[in-house]
Amino acid sequence: MTHYEASSLEQLSNYSSYKNGDTAVVKTDIAGTAKSYTAYVWDASVAGSNKWAAMDGNYSAENVYFKNDISCAGDYTQVGNISKSATGTYTLPASG
């Protein structure tokens, strides 16, 4: 088995000749302050279905990051302490 490292899952598509059980770690920058590490295994268990499959791990809300702020709109007046603006929208600061 072989281990690969990349900065995106798409980058892994540049390699070839994977074998069943090969592993890869994708390291992604999060807003320049942290890194996300995601592990994958090459699954060739079914003929013709070769693909990178995510490895399961221990996840918690502490490991969840948003790339962008969240735009809120729709039929609500308030969620928690967030109220809709006069224009009917609200941007929830959440990036990074």
Backbone as CSV, one residue per row, in Angstrom:
resi,resn,N_x,N_y,N_z,CA_x,CA_y,CA_z,C_x,C_y,C_z
1,MET,0.832,-1.181,0.000,0.000,0.000,0.000,0.879,1.247,0.000
2,THR,0.346,2.295,-0.594,1.074,3.553,-0.722,0.265,4.662,-0.076
3,HIS,0.962,5.643,0.491,0.311,6.793,1.108,0.600,8.039,0.273
4,TYR,-0.427,8.860,0.044,-0.294,10.093,-0.729,-0.734,11.276,0.129
5,GLU,-0.208,12.462,-0.180,-0.653,13.697,0.455,-0.932,14.708,-0.636
6,ALA,-1.994,15.503,-0.447,-2.387,16.486,-1.451,-3.070,17.657,-0.757
7,SER,-3.269,18.743,-1.512,-3.959,19.913,-0.957,-5.439,19.926,-1.342
8,SER,-5.864,18.974,-2.176,-7.282,18.844,-2.521,-7.531,17.440,-3.045
9,LEU,-8.774,16.999,-2.949,-9.122,15.688,-3.476,-8.958,15.675,-4.986
10,GLU,-9.225,16.815,-5.624,-9.062,16.917,-7.076,-7.607,16.687,-7.487
11,GLN,-6.678,17.157,-6.658,-5.264,16.988,-6.971,-4.897,15.502,-7.034
12,LEU,-5.564,14.686,-6.233,-5.279,13.254,-6.244,-5.630,12.608,-7.575
13,SER,-6.524,13.228,-8.339,-6.893,12.663,-9.634,-5.752,12.771,-10.640
14,ASN,-4.718,13.554,-10.304,-3.555,13.679,-11.191,-2.653,12.451,-11.136
15,TYR,-2.773,11.658,-10.076,-1.966,10.450,-9.950,-2.676,9.298,-10.652
16,SER,-1.950,8.234,-10.888,-2.586,7.055,-11.488,-2.033,5.799,-10.838
17,SER,-2.579,4.675,-11.204,-2.114,3.366,-10.733,-2.326,3.162,-9.236
18,TYR,-3.460,3.626,-8.713,-3.766,3.355,-7.307,-4.105,1.886,-7.139
19,LYS,-3.831,1.377,-5.941,-4.160,-0.008,-5.613,-5.131,-0.007,-4.445
20,ASN,-5.965,-1.042,-4.376,-6.933,-1.144,-3.292,-6.236,-1.008,-1.942
21,GLY,-6.738,-0.113,-1.102,-6.161,0.090,0.225,-5.170,1.233,0.311
22,ASP,-4.750,1.823,-0.824,-3.879,3.000,-0.763,-4.583,4.090,0.031
23,THR,-3.829,4.909,0.735,-4.417,5.965,1.556,-3.909,7.331,1.123
24,ALA,-4.695,8.342,1.455,-4.318,9.714,1.130,-4.826,10.638,2.219
25,VAL,-4.066,11.689,2.479,-4.492,12.740,3.403,-4.530,14.040,2.620
26,VAL,-5.667,14.733,2.714,-5.812,16.035,2.076,-5.681,17.085,3.166
27,LYS,-4.672,17.966,3.010,-4.422,19.042,3.962,-4.906,20.351,3.345
28,THR,-5.872,21.003,3.998,-6.469,22.223,3.479,-6.296,23.356,4.462
29,ASP,-5.876,24.522,3.978,-5.783,25.723,4.811,-7.173,26.211,5.182
30,ILE,-7.366,26.615,6.422,-8.636,27.201,6.859,-8.356,28.648,7.251
31,ALA,-8.706,29.550,6.361,-8.575,30.992,6.597,-7.179,31.387,7.074
32,GLY,-6.165,30.629,6.694,-4.788,30.956,7.045,-4.447,30.785,8.513
33,THR,-5.384,30.264,9.317,-5.135,30.138,10.756,-5.053,28.702,11.238
34,ALA,-5.543,27.763,10.445,-5.561,26.362,10.854,-5.529,25.488,9.606
35,LYS,-5.371,24.196,9.814,-5.410,23.244,8.715,-6.457,22.183,9.005
36,SER,-7.077,21.711,7.938,-8.008,20.598,8.019,-7.308,19.387,7.407
37,TYR,-7.386,18.251,8.069,-6.799,17.011,7.569,-7.928,16.003,7.353
38,THR,-8.091,15.545,6.112,-9.135,14.585,5.785,-8.486,13.356,5.168
39,ALA,-8.861,12.181,5.650,-8.230,10.941,5.193,-9.143,10.177,4.249
40,TYR,-8.536,9.552,3.242,-9.264,8.776,2.238,-8.555,7.464,1.984
41,VAL,-9.313,6.477,1.539,-8.751,5.185,1.156,-9.245,4.857,-0.250
42,TRP,-8.359,4.281,-1.076,-8.741,3.913,-2.439,-9.545,2.625,-2.371
43,ASP,-10.773,2.678,-2.883,-11.685,1.539,-2.822,-11.849,0.948,-4.211
44,ALA,-11.251,-0.213,-4.416,-11.369,-0.923,-5.692,-12.034,-2.270,-5.450
45,SER,-12.901,-2.320,-4.426,-13.502,-3.597,-4.040,-14.532,-4.101,-5.035
46,VAL,-15.134,-3.196,-5.797,-16.104,-3.591,-6.815,-15.546,-3.168,-8.164
47,ALA,-15.457,-4.084,-9.099,-14.895,-3.779,-10.420,-15.589,-2.567,-11.038
48,GLY,-14.789,-1.624,-11.511,-15.321,-0.440,-12.173,-15.759,0.665,-11.235
49,SER,-15.635,0.463,-9.928,-16.075,1.502,-8.997,-14.903,2.134,-8.252
50,ASN,-13.740,2.131,-8.868,-12.560,2.695,-8.218,-12.809,4.146,-7.829
51,LYS,-12.559,4.453,-6.548,-12.793,5.814,-6.068,-12.108,6.015,-4.726
52,TRP,-11.914,7.278,-4.377,-11.441,7.626,-3.050,-12.651,7.651,-2.124
53,ALA,-12.598,6.922,-1.031,-13.688,6.885,-0.059,-13.185,7.510,1.237
54,ALA,-14.016,8.360,1.829,-13.633,9.016,3.076,-13.516,7.979,4.189
55,MET,-12.477,8.134,5.010,-12.333,7.282,6.186,-13.162,7.903,7.300
56,ASP,-13.865,7.088,8.022,-14.645,7.602,9.147,-13.711,7.884,10.305
57,GLY,-14.058,8.911,11.064,-13.246,9.265,12.221,-14.111,9.874,13.291
58,ASN,-13.474,10.433,14.284,-14.199,11.087,15.368,-14.432,12.535,14.997
59,TYR,-15.687,12.891,14.771,-16.039,14.247,14.381,-16.717,14.953,15.540
60,SER,-16.505,16.245,15.641,-17.228,17.050,16.624,-17.448,18.429,16.029
61,ALA,-18.364,19.172,16.594,-18.668,20.519,16.101,-17.454,21.440,16.217
62,GLU,-16.506,21.104,17.080,-15.299,21.915,17.211,-14.450,21.866,15.944
63,ASN,-14.656,20.863,15.096,-13.871,20.712,13.876,-14.584,21.221,12.634
64,VAL,-15.713,21.916,12.813,-16.483,22.414,11.683,-16.136,23.871,11.431
65,TYR,-15.738,24.170,10.203,-15.398,25.533,9.811,-16.196,25.885,8.567
66,PHE,-16.611,27.132,8.465,-17.310,27.606,7.282,-16.366,28.439,6.441
67,LYS,-16.377,28.219,5.152,-15.528,28.982,4.246,-16.030,30.417,4.118
68,ASN,-17.357,30.599,4.125,-17.959,31.926,3.951,-18.944,32.201,5.077
69,ASP,-19.352,33.458,5.208,-20.420,33.806,6.127,-21.719,33.170,5.636
70,ILE,-22.709,33.078,6.511,-23.982,32.466,6.166,-25.007,33.560,5.899
71,SER,-25.647,33.516,4.738,-26.707,34.475,4.395,-28.043,33.895,4.818
72,CYS,-28.750,34.621,5.687,-30.049,34.168,6.180,-31.150,34.949,5.475
73,ALA,-32.167,34.264,5.049,-33.326,34.890,4.402,-34.490,33.934,4.537
74,GLY,-35.676,34.407,4.244,-36.826,33.520,4.284,-37.869,33.977,5.270
75,ASP,-38.735,33.059,5.640,-39.887,33.382,6.463,-39.577,33.138,7.941
76,TYR,-38.899,34.076,8.560,-38.634,34.018,9.991,-38.541,35.454,10.491
77,THR,-38.714,35.647,11.766,-38.526,36.982,12.344,-37.285,37.002,13.211
78,GLN,-37.024,35.893,13.897,-35.852,35.830,14.757,-35.468,34.386,14.991
79,VAL,-34.161,34.113,14.998,-33.620,32.810,15.359,-32.594,33.070,16.447
80,GLY,-32.850,32.583,17.654,-31.963,32.893,18.772,-31.929,34.389,18.986
81,ASN,-30.747,34.963,18.996,-30.620,36.407,19.166,-30.386,37.130,17.845
82,ILE,-30.665,36.463,16.732,-30.466,37.062,15.406,-31.826,37.465,14.845
83,SER,-31.977,38.744,14.542,-33.220,39.246,13.956,-32.983,39.618,12.508
84,LYS,-34.013,39.452,11.693,-33.948,39.810,10.287,-33.889,41.335,10.160
85,SER,-33.107,41.819,9.196,-32.998,43.257,8.975,-34.255,43.777,8.267
86,ALA,-34.337,45.079,8.130,-35.472,45.708,7.449,-35.573,45.246,5.990
87,THR,-34.447,44.850,5.402,-34.456,44.383,4.007,-34.844,42.914,3.913
88,GLY,-35.013,42.243,5.057,-35.439,40.851,5.041,-34.316,39.848,5.003
89,THR,-33.072,40.289,5.197,-31.944,39.372,5.182,-31.034,39.641,6.369
90,TYR,-30.126,38.730,6.610,-29.121,38.892,7.645,-27.904,38.048,7.243
91,THR,-26.727,38.577,7.473,-25.510,37.814,7.226,-24.910,37.431,8.559
92,LEU,-24.831,36.136,8.798,-24.277,35.599,10.044,-22.772,35.434,9.864
93,PRO,-21.964,36.196,10.610,-20.517,36.047,10.474,-20.096,34.647,10.932
94,ALA,-19.546,33.856,10.033,-19.192,32.478,10.384,-17.917,32.000,9.716
95,SER,-17.341,32.782,8.806,-16.177,32.287,8.060,-14.988,32.069,8.973
96,GLY,-14.240,30.999,8.674,-13.029,30.693,9.411,-13.311,30.054,10.726
